[in-house]
């Protein structure tokens, strides 16, 4: 597995690189936003650790640019603790975030959790596709097919949609979804779920303002409605 670490703090990058290589990962590094975009485009990357405050191009813009050509998992590293920065990172396509200062073991745990989720299905497994109404999940490419339209998804979007498709009509609270997809006790805000739901609706719904598939149970949470066109 190849990890791209992007941060302008060279000592931090050196420490992360050393520890991740001890865990068996291949690590490449970038110290500004322009270099990060180039490496993400030119190299075969499995996961990106991306600092928010970068020279030349900021982390938000880097994330948004990478999302225009890749669905590689992105974990934001930020010294800011304000909720707005975390939410903005998710808006721009990040899968997760870690607030500095952090323990390198936490970083390793987050990486392993994401890589487990995106691991390809074993060859010969008959569950490479899951169909629910108009929506098909393609496990080989971690994407969805809505009617005849291919929809590229980030790791968290895929996991969220898979959960809904496996449990149609079941209403999940935001807290439920955080516990299932991020883990019980994970330090995240319920608004994180709203951001991912909105992004999913923008991708799979014809009219996100009047969703056909991902419904809201007002005052409770969200559920998936099987629909046939």
Backbone torsions as a table, in degrees:
resi	resn	phi	psi	omega
1	UNK	NA	133.1	-178.5
2	UNK	-107.7	126.5	-178.7
3	UNK	-113.9	134.3	173.9
4	UNK	-102.2	119.5	177.4
5	UNK	-104.4	122.6	-176.6
6	UNK	-121.6	113.1	179.3
7	UNK	-165.2	145.1	179.0
8	UNK	-89.7	-1.6	174.2
9	UNK	-87.5	100.2	-170.4
10	UNK	-65.9	-33.1	178.1
11	UNK	-67.1	-39.7	178.2
12	UNK	-63.7	-44.5	179.3
13	UNK	-61.3	-43.4	179.5
14	UNK	-60.1	-43.2	180.0
15	UNK	-65.8	-44.2	178.3
16	UNK	-63.1	-43.8	-179.2
17	UNK	-59.9	-46.0	-178.8
18	UNK	-60.8	-50.3	-176.5
19	UNK	-66.0	-40.1	-179.8
20	UNK	-69.6	-36.8	177.2
21	UNK	-66.4	-31.8	176.1
22	UNK	-65.4	-25.5	178.3
23	UNK	-87.2	0.3	175.6
24	UNK	97.8	5.0	178.7
25	UNK	-84.9	151.1	168.6
26	UNK	-89.9	129.3	-174.0
27	UNK	-122.9	128.5	169.4
28	UNK	-117.6	156.4	-171.4
29	UNK	-130.9	155.3	173.9
30	UNK	-142.4	147.9	-176.2
31	UNK	-116.4	3.2	173.9
32	UNK	-149.9	167.4	-174.8
33	UNK	-65.8	-38.2	-179.2
34	UNK	-62.9	-44.7	179.3
35	UNK	-64.7	-37.3	179.4
36	UNK	-62.1	-44.9	179.8
37	UNK	-63.1	-43.4	-179.4
38	UNK	-62.1	-46.5	-178.7
39	UNK	-66.2	-40.0	179.2
40	UNK	-62.9	-32.5	-179.7
41	UNK	-78.8	-40.2	-171.5
42	UNK	-90.7	-26.3	-175.7
43	UNK	-101.8	158.1	174.4
44	UNK	-89.8	97.4	-173.1
45	UNK	-104.4	139.3	178.6
46	UNK	-96.1	-28.0	179.0
47	UNK	-160.8	149.2	-178.0
48	UNK	-123.8	130.9	168.9
49	UNK	-101.1	115.3	-168.0
50	UNK	-124.2	117.7	176.7
51	UNK	-72.3	150.0	-179.7
52	UNK	-78.9	-44.7	-176.2
53	UNK	-95.0	102.5	-176.7
54	UNK	-128.3	150.1	172.5
55	UNK	-73.3	158.4	177.0
56	UNK	72.5	-61.3	178.3
57	UNK	-135.3	126.9	-176.3
58	UNK	-72.3	163.7	-175.3
59	UNK	-61.6	-36.2	178.0
60	UNK	-60.0	-46.7	-178.9
61	UNK	-67.2	-38.7	176.8
62	UNK	-59.7	-46.6	-179.4
63	UNK	-60.6	-48.0	-179.4
64	UNK	-63.0	-39.8	179.8
65	UNK	-66.0	-44.9	178.9
66	UNK	-61.8	-38.2	179.2
67	UNK	-63.5	-20.4	179.4
68	UNK	-73.2	-16.8	179.5
69	UNK	-134.3	-0.9	-176.6
70	UNK	-153.9	146.9	174.3
71	UNK	-107.7	22.4	177.6
72	UNK	-55.2	136.6	178.1
73	UNK	-59.9	136.5	-179.5
74	UNK	-125.2	125.6	172.8
75	UNK	-108.1	119.6	179.0
76	UNK	-78.8	134.8	172.6
77	UNK	-110.8	121.8	-176.9
78	UNK	-141.6	142.1	175.9
79	UNK	-83.7	-9.9	-178.9
80	UNK	-87.7	138.8	-178.7
81	UNK	-106.2	-3.4	-177.9
82	UNK	-64.6	140.5	-179.4
83	UNK	-58.6	-35.1	-175.5
84	UNK	-61.4	-35.2	179.6
85	UNK	-69.3	-38.9	178.1
86	UNK	-65.1	-45.6	-179.1
87	UNK	-64.7	-41.0	178.0
88	UNK	-61.1	-40.3	177.8
89	UNK	-59.2	-42.9	177.4
90	UNK	-67.0	-38.6	178.1
91	UNK	-58.6	-39.0	-178.3
92	UNK	-81.6	-2.8	172.8
93	UNK	115.1	5.6	177.8
94	UNK	-69.1	148.9	178.9
95	UNK	-90.3	-26.4	-174.4
96	UNK	-159.0	171.4	176.6
97	UNK	-149.4	150.4	176.5
98	UNK	-132.6	130.3	-179.0
99	UNK	-91.4	130.7	175.1
100	UNK	-74.1	149.4	-5.3
101	UNK	-76.1	150.0	-178.4
102	UNK	-132.1	162.5	175.1
103	UNK	-90.1	132.6	-177.3
104	UNK	-59.9	-26.9	178.0
105	UNK	-67.6	-32.2	176.2
106	UNK	-66.0	-42.1	178.4
107	UNK	-60.0	-47.0	-179.8
108	UNK	-60.9	-39.7	-179.8
109	UNK	-65.5	-41.4	179.2
110	UNK	-64.6	-41.9	179.1
111	UNK	-60.4	-48.1	-178.5
112	UNK	-62.4	-38.8	179.8
113	UNK	-63.4	-43.7	179.8
114	UNK	-67.8	-43.7	-178.4
115	UNK	-65.3	-33.3	175.8
116	UNK	-64.2	-40.1	-177.7
117	UNK	-68.8	-32.9	-175.9
118	UNK	-96.1	3.8	179.8
119	UNK	-59.4	135.2	-178.7
120	UNK	-66.0	151.6	175.3
121	UNK	-64.6	144.4	178.4
122	UNK	-59.1	142.9	178.2
123	UNK	-61.2	140.4	-180.0
124	UNK	88.1	-7.8	178.9
125	UNK	-73.5	135.1	-176.7
126	UNK	-81.5	-5.2	-175.8
127	UNK	-97.8	36.3	-179.4
128	UNK	-75.1	-20.2	178.4
129	UNK	-128.1	143.1	171.7
130	UNK	-130.2	127.6	-176.2
131	UNK	-114.0	131.1	176.0
132	UNK	-142.0	101.9	-177.2
133	UNK	62.9	-126.6	-178.5
134	UNK	-77.9	-11.5	-169.3
135	UNK	-109.3	131.8	174.8
136	UNK	-118.4	132.2	173.9
137	UNK	-97.2	126.8	178.3
138	UNK	-102.3	106.2	-175.3
139	UNK	-74.0	-26.2	179.9
140	UNK	-64.7	-41.4	-175.6
141	UNK	-109.0	2.9	178.7
142	UNK	51.9	52.8	179.9
143	UNK	-141.8	172.6	178.0
144	UNK	-116.4	156.7	173.4
145	UNK	-125.5	114.5	-179.9
146	UNK	-104.6	110.6	-168.6
147	UNK	56.9	-115.4	178.9
148	UNK	-107.2	12.1	-175.1
149	UNK	-102.5	125.7	177.7
150	UNK	-80.1	131.8	-178.4
151	UNK	-121.7	116.1	178.0
152	UNK	-80.1	136.3	-175.6
153	UNK	-126.8	149.2	169.4
154	UNK	-76.8	170.8	-178.4
155	UNK	-57.7	-48.4	-178.8
156	UNK	-66.8	-37.7	178.0
157	UNK	-62.3	-42.0	178.9
158	UNK	-62.6	-47.8	-179.1
159	UNK	-60.2	-41.6	-178.8
160	UNK	-65.9	-45.4	-179.8
161	UNK	-66.8	-38.0	177.9
162	UNK	-60.5	-44.2	179.5
163	UNK	-60.1	-44.8	-179.8
164	UNK	-64.6	-44.6	-176.8
165	UNK	-65.6	-32.5	178.7
166	UNK	-75.4	-17.1	-175.5
167	UNK	-134.0	62.9	-177.9
168	UNK	-60.7	143.2	177.3
169	UNK	71.6	-3.3	177.2
170	UNK	-83.3	127.4	-178.1
171	UNK	-88.7	126.5	177.9
172	UNK	-111.2	131.4	171.2
173	UNK	-75.1	165.0	176.6
174	UNK	-60.8	-39.0	179.4
175	UNK	-63.9	-40.9	176.5
176	UNK	-56.4	-48.5	-175.6
177	UNK	-66.0	-39.6	176.6
178	UNK	-61.8	-44.7	-178.8
179	UNK	-65.0	-39.3	-177.1
180	UNK	-73.9	-45.5	-172.2
181	UNK	-92.8	-28.1	-179.5
182	UNK	-107.9	-19.0	-179.7
183	UNK	103.0	142.4	-179.4
184	UNK	-62.0	132.4	179.6
185	UNK	86.1	0.1	179.5
186	UNK	-64.8	131.7	-176.2
187	UNK	-76.9	78.3	-179.2
188	UNK	-136.3	164.9	-178.6
189	UNK	-102.1	151.0	-179.1
190	UNK	-63.6	-24.8	179.0
191	UNK	-64.8	-21.3	174.6
192	UNK	-54.8	-41.0	179.2
193	UNK	-64.6	-42.7	179.4
194	UNK	-58.4	-39.7	179.6
195	UNK	-63.6	-46.1	-178.9
196	UNK	-67.2	-37.6	176.6
197	UNK	-62.8	-44.5	-179.8
198	UNK	-61.9	-43.5	178.9
199	UNK	-64.1	-39.7	177.8
200	UNK	-63.9	-44.0	179.0
201	UNK	-61.0	-39.7	179.3
202	UNK	-63.0	-25.7	-177.5
203	UNK	-90.9	-37.3	-172.2
204	UNK	-105.5	-18.2	-176.2
205	UNK	-94.4	143.8	172.8
206	UNK	-68.1	-38.6	178.3
207	UNK	-132.8	95.6	-177.5
208	UNK	-57.5	-26.5	180.0
209	UNK	-71.5	-24.3	176.7
210	UNK	-129.4	74.0	-172.4
211	UNK	-63.9	140.4	178.8
212	UNK	-94.7	-29.9	-173.8
213	UNK	-107.4	-55.3	-177.7
214	UNK	-93.8	102.5	-173.3
215	UNK	-97.5	156.5	175.1
216	UNK	-105.9	129.4	170.0
217	UNK	-97.5	100.9	-169.6
218	UNK	-56.6	130.9	179.5
219	UNK	80.9	-2.4	-178.5
220	UNK	-123.2	-66.1	-177.2
221	UNK	174.4	-137.5	-173.2
222	UNK	-131.1	155.2	175.5
223	UNK	-151.7	163.8	-179.7
224	UNK	-105.6	129.2	177.9
225	UNK	-107.3	120.3	176.6
226	UNK	-68.3	125.0	-179.1
227	UNK	-130.0	143.8	177.5
228	UNK	-119.0	128.9	179.1
229	UNK	-88.0	NA	NA
